[in-house]
Amino acid sequence: MIYMQLKKNKILKWLKSFDKIDIIGIVFFFLILFSSALFLLRRSEYVYITIRVTKEDSLHNQWWVQPSNWYLKNLTDGLEDKDLMGKVNARLENMYFYPRNESVQDIFIVLKLEATYNKRSNQYSYKGLPLLMGSYQKIELGGNSIRGMVQDLSLDPPVRKMKSFRVKVELEAENNRSAFTNANIEYRGIDNFLADPIKVGLVSYDSEKEEIVKVIDVKKSPSYKIFISPLTNKLVSAYDPDRQKVEMEMIVKQAEVFDGTYLYREDLVIALGEVIPLYFDSLTLNATVTGIEEL
């Protein structure tokens, strides 16, 4: 205890030997040292992020803020957000989408952001919030609020890489059922009003006029329905004039979302047995994949 008291008195005596100017100088020195450490650990640079804005997973699935068609009109290349000194800290570099036959769309927005890099955590942040793959972001830009999920982050402008696949599909009744059906009847094939418009040459485009789906072959055959006969109480099948069996072969372009992984509409896996949506002008179909081949 006596030793500690003597040591404390010695430190206090040493501190009193400094005048105010010396103390200010020491504080200033440590402030510079602390600022230098922060500067070395954190640096500011521009990064590119791709934000996916869709009705399924963006905006926390709140229907009242889903990306509608009117939302697209407010977003144009070149929209900027600047700081008080007039420096650009956010810019809309590109925007594209995969149309649906609905009032809402799947939108992909490429932004250039002035982000801060933290060397210790190996992370980028924007306005204090971390930029993480799969995280939800809210970015104000040109009077617009962009809210969605971060799908890509890089130091260089992203380049869309597309690959073509030959895909065979079958259109099944349970995935394309009309509003009026009978629970006691099993239908094979789809309604005529859906089958009739299907033909070779049907094309689905994205917003940049890239062919995403092109129908190259169509096979239609008579359909039938299965039900229990009221006379024999046995299962019977009968020709169904209101429906057709339809098989299609298509060229489908998928986008690379990360190294070597390609997804349809940058969101869906095309695999045998999977049901994928097809959006053509005024025609929406749900097709079961029966074959796939990389071209």
C-alpha positions as CSV (number, residue, x, y, z in Angstrom):
1,M,0.0,0.0,0.0
2,I,2.8,2.4,0.9
3,Y,4.6,1.5,-2.3
4,M,1.4,2.3,-4.4
5,Q,0.9,5.6,-2.6
6,L,4.5,6.6,-3.3
7,K,4.1,5.7,-6.9
8,K,0.9,7.6,-7.2
9,N,2.5,10.7,-5.7
10,K,5.4,10.4,-8.1
11,I,3.1,10.3,-11.1
12,L,1.1,13.4,-9.8
13,K,4.3,15.3,-9.2
14,W,5.5,14.4,-12.7
15,L,2.2,15.6,-14.3
16,K,2.3,18.9,-12.3
17,S,5.7,19.6,-13.9
18,F,4.0,20.2,-17.2
19,D,2.4,23.5,-18.0
20,K,-0.8,24.0,-19.9
21,I,0.9,24.3,-23.3
22,D,2.7,21.0,-22.8
23,I,-0.6,19.3,-21.9
24,I,-2.3,20.7,-24.9
25,G,0.5,19.5,-27.1
26,I,0.4,16.0,-25.6
27,V,-3.4,15.8,-26.2
28,F,-3.0,17.1,-29.7
29,F,-0.3,14.5,-30.4
30,F,-2.5,11.7,-29.3
31,L,-5.4,13.0,-31.3
32,I,-3.2,13.0,-34.4
33,L,-2.1,9.5,-33.5
34,F,-5.7,8.3,-33.1
35,S,-6.8,9.9,-36.3
36,S,-3.9,8.4,-38.2
37,A,-4.9,5.0,-36.9
38,L,-8.4,5.5,-38.0
39,F,-7.2,6.6,-41.4
40,L,-5.1,3.6,-41.8
41,L,-7.9,1.2,-40.8
42,R,-10.6,3.0,-42.8
43,R,-10.5,4.5,-46.3
44,S,-13.1,5.8,-48.7
45,E,-13.5,4.5,-52.2
46,Y,-16.2,3.9,-54.8
47,V,-17.9,0.5,-55.0
48,Y,-20.7,-0.8,-57.2
49,I,-23.6,-2.7,-55.8
50,T,-26.5,-4.3,-57.5
51,I,-29.8,-4.1,-55.5
52,R,-32.6,-6.5,-56.3
53,V,-36.0,-4.9,-55.8
54,T,-38.8,-7.6,-56.2
55,K,-42.1,-8.2,-54.6
56,E,-41.0,-11.5,-53.1
57,D,-38.0,-10.6,-51.0
58,S,-37.4,-6.9,-51.0
59,L,-38.9,-4.2,-48.9
60,H,-39.5,-6.9,-46.3
61,N,-42.4,-8.2,-48.4
62,Q,-44.7,-5.3,-47.5
63,W,-47.3,-5.1,-50.3
64,W,-47.9,-1.4,-49.9
65,V,-44.3,-0.6,-51.0
66,Q,-43.8,-3.2,-53.8
67,P,-42.0,-1.9,-56.9
68,S,-44.9,-1.0,-59.2
69,N,-44.7,0.2,-62.8
70,W,-45.0,3.8,-61.7
71,Y,-41.8,3.3,-59.6
72,L,-39.8,2.6,-62.8
73,K,-40.6,5.9,-64.3
74,N,-39.0,7.7,-61.4
75,L,-35.6,5.9,-61.8
76,T,-33.3,6.9,-64.6
77,D,-29.6,6.4,-65.3
78,G,-27.6,9.3,-63.8
79,L,-29.7,10.0,-60.7
80,E,-27.3,11.3,-58.0
81,D,-27.1,12.1,-54.4
82,K,-24.5,14.7,-53.3
83,D,-23.0,15.8,-50.0
84,L,-22.9,19.3,-48.7
85,M,-19.7,20.0,-50.6
86,G,-21.3,18.9,-53.9
87,K,-19.4,15.6,-54.1
88,V,-21.3,12.7,-55.5
89,N,-21.7,9.9,-53.0
90,A,-24.3,7.9,-54.8
91,R,-25.2,7.5,-58.5
92,L,-27.6,5.2,-60.4
93,E,-25.4,3.6,-63.1
94,N,-27.8,1.2,-64.6
95,M,-31.2,-0.4,-64.1
96,Y,-32.9,-3.4,-65.8
97,F,-35.8,-5.6,-65.0
98,Y,-37.6,-8.8,-66.0
99,P,-41.1,-7.9,-67.0
100,R,-44.1,-9.7,-65.5
101,N,-47.7,-9.5,-66.7
102,E,-48.5,-7.7,-63.4
103,S,-48.4,-4.2,-61.9
104,V,-45.2,-5.0,-60.1
105,Q,-41.8,-6.0,-61.6
106,D,-38.5,-7.5,-60.7
107,I,-36.0,-4.6,-60.8
108,F,-32.2,-4.7,-60.6
109,I,-30.5,-1.4,-59.8
110,V,-26.7,-0.9,-60.2
111,L,-25.5,1.9,-57.9
112,K,-22.1,3.5,-57.6
113,L,-21.5,4.5,-53.9
114,E,-18.8,6.3,-52.0
115,A,-18.2,3.6,-49.4
116,T,-15.9,3.4,-46.4
117,Y,-13.7,0.4,-46.1
118,N,-12.7,-1.0,-42.7
119,K,-9.5,-2.9,-43.0
120,R,-10.0,-4.5,-39.6
121,S,-13.4,-6.0,-40.3
122,N,-12.8,-6.3,-44.1
123,Q,-16.2,-4.6,-44.8
124,Y,-17.5,-1.7,-46.7
125,S,-20.2,0.6,-45.3
126,Y,-22.3,3.4,-46.7
127,K,-23.3,6.3,-44.4
128,G,-22.5,4.1,-41.4
129,L,-24.4,1.0,-42.4
130,P,-22.5,-2.1,-43.6
131,L,-22.9,-3.2,-47.2
132,L,-23.3,-7.0,-47.0
133,M,-24.3,-9.5,-49.6
134,G,-28.0,-10.4,-48.9
135,S,-28.5,-7.5,-46.6
136,Y,-31.4,-5.0,-47.1
137,Q,-30.5,-1.5,-47.9
138,K,-32.4,1.8,-48.0
139,I,-30.7,4.4,-50.2
140,E,-32.1,7.9,-50.9
141,L,-31.4,9.0,-54.5
142,G,-32.7,11.9,-56.4
143,G,-35.9,12.1,-54.2
144,N,-36.5,8.4,-54.5
145,S,-36.1,5.7,-51.9
146,I,-34.5,2.5,-53.2
147,R,-35.0,-0.4,-50.8
148,G,-34.0,-3.9,-51.6
149,M,-31.5,-6.7,-51.2
150,V,-27.8,-6.4,-52.1
151,Q,-27.1,-9.1,-54.8
152,D,-23.6,-8.0,-55.9
153,L,-20.8,-5.8,-54.6
154,S,-17.6,-5.1,-56.5
155,L,-15.0,-2.4,-57.1
156,D,-15.6,-2.6,-60.9
157,P,-18.8,-2.0,-62.9
158,P,-20.7,-5.3,-63.0
159,V,-21.0,-7.0,-66.4
160,R,-24.0,-9.2,-67.1
161,K,-22.9,-12.6,-68.3
162,M,-25.6,-14.7,-70.0
163,K,-25.6,-18.3,-71.1
164,S,-28.1,-20.1,-73.3
165,F,-29.8,-23.4,-72.4
166,R,-32.2,-25.6,-74.4
167,V,-35.1,-26.3,-72.1
168,K,-38.0,-28.7,-72.6
169,V,-41.2,-28.1,-70.6
170,E,-44.7,-29.5,-70.2
171,L,-47.7,-27.4,-69.3
172,E,-49.8,-29.2,-66.6
173,A,-53.3,-28.4,-65.5
174,E,-52.6,-28.1,-61.8
175,N,-50.1,-25.3,-62.5
176,N,-52.3,-23.5,-65.0
177,R,-55.7,-24.2,-63.6
178,S,-58.6,-22.0,-64.6
179,A,-60.9,-20.6,-61.9
180,F,-63.8,-23.0,-62.7
181,T,-62.8,-26.6,-62.1
182,N,-64.5,-29.7,-60.6
183,A,-62.8,-31.3,-57.6
184,N,-64.0,-34.7,-58.7
185,I,-62.4,-34.5,-62.1
186,E,-58.7,-34.8,-62.9
187,Y,-57.7,-32.7,-65.9
188,R,-54.8,-33.4,-68.2
189,G,-53.7,-30.5,-70.3
190,I,-54.4,-26.8,-70.1
191,D,-57.4,-24.6,-71.1
192,N,-57.7,-23.8,-74.8
193,F,-57.6,-20.1,-74.2
194,L,-54.0,-20.7,-72.9
195,A,-53.0,-23.3,-75.4
196,D,-54.2,-21.6,-78.6
197,P,-51.8,-18.6,-78.4
198,I,-48.7,-20.8,-77.9
199,K,-46.7,-21.1,-81.1
200,V,-43.1,-21.2,-82.3
201,G,-41.5,-17.8,-82.2
202,L,-43.0,-16.6,-78.9
203,V,-40.3,-14.5,-77.2
204,S,-39.9,-13.0,-73.8
205,Y,-37.6,-10.0,-73.4
206,D,-36.0,-8.2,-70.5
207,S,-36.0,-4.4,-70.3
208,E,-32.8,-4.2,-72.4
209,K,-34.5,-6.2,-75.2
210,E,-32.4,-9.3,-74.5
211,E,-34.2,-12.5,-75.5
212,I,-34.7,-14.4,-72.2
213,V,-37.1,-17.1,-73.6
214,K,-37.7,-18.1,-77.2
215,V,-40.0,-20.9,-78.1
216,I,-38.5,-23.1,-80.9
217,D,-40.9,-26.1,-80.9
218,V,-44.5,-26.7,-79.8
219,K,-46.3,-30.0,-79.7
220,K,-50.0,-30.0,-79.0
221,S,-52.2,-33.1,-78.6
222,P,-55.8,-33.9,-77.5
223,S,-56.4,-33.8,-73.8
224,Y,-58.6,-35.9,-71.6
225,K,-60.1,-35.9,-68.2
226,I,-60.3,-38.7,-65.6
227,F,-63.3,-39.1,-63.3
228,I,-65.4,-41.8,-61.5
229,S,-68.3,-43.0,-63.6
230,P,-71.6,-42.7,-61.8
231,L,-72.8,-45.8,-63.6
232,T,-69.9,-48.2,-62.9
233,N,-68.3,-46.4,-60.0
234,K,-64.9,-46.9,-61.7
235,L,-62.3,-44.5,-63.0
236,V,-62.8,-43.7,-66.7
237,S,-61.1,-41.2,-69.1
238,A,-62.8,-39.2,-71.7
239,Y,-61.8,-36.7,-74.4
240,D,-61.8,-33.1,-73.1
241,P,-62.6,-30.6,-75.9
242,D,-61.9,-27.7,-73.6
243,R,-58.2,-28.5,-73.1
244,Q,-55.0,-29.5,-74.9
245,K,-51.8,-31.2,-73.8
246,V,-48.9,-28.9,-74.7
247,E,-45.1,-29.5,-74.7
248,M,-42.6,-26.9,-75.7
249,E,-38.9,-26.6,-76.4
250,M,-37.3,-23.3,-75.7
251,I,-34.0,-21.4,-75.7
252,V,-33.6,-19.8,-72.3
253,K,-30.9,-17.4,-71.4
254,Q,-29.8,-17.4,-67.8
255,A,-27.7,-14.8,-66.0
256,E,-24.6,-15.6,-63.9
257,V,-25.2,-14.4,-60.4
258,F,-21.9,-15.6,-59.0
259,D,-19.0,-17.7,-60.3
260,G,-20.4,-20.5,-62.5
261,T,-23.9,-20.3,-61.2
262,Y,-26.6,-19.3,-63.6
263,L,-30.2,-18.5,-62.7
264,Y,-33.3,-17.8,-64.7
265,R,-34.4,-14.2,-64.2
266,E,-31.4,-14.1,-61.8
267,D,-33.6,-15.8,-59.2
268,L,-34.8,-19.2,-60.2
269,V,-33.1,-22.5,-60.6
270,I,-34.0,-24.5,-63.8
271,A,-33.9,-28.1,-62.9
272,L,-35.8,-31.2,-63.8
273,G,-39.2,-31.2,-62.2
274,E,-39.1,-27.5,-61.2
275,V,-42.0,-25.3,-62.2
276,I,-40.9,-22.0,-63.8
277,P,-43.0,-18.9,-64.8
278,L,-43.0,-17.8,-68.4
279,Y,-44.1,-14.3,-69.2
280,F,-45.0,-13.4,-72.8
281,D,-47.1,-10.5,-74.0
282,S,-50.6,-11.0,-72.5
283,L,-49.8,-14.6,-71.7
284,T,-48.5,-16.1,-68.4
285,L,-47.7,-19.8,-68.1
286,N,-46.2,-22.0,-65.5
287,A,-44.2,-24.8,-67.0
288,T,-42.7,-28.0,-65.6
289,V,-39.1,-28.6,-66.7
290,T,-38.7,-32.0,-68.4
291,G,-35.3,-31.5,-70.0
292,I,-32.4,-29.1,-69.9
293,E,-29.2,-28.9,-72.0
294,E,-26.4,-26.3,-71.9
295,L,-25.6,-24.8,-75.3
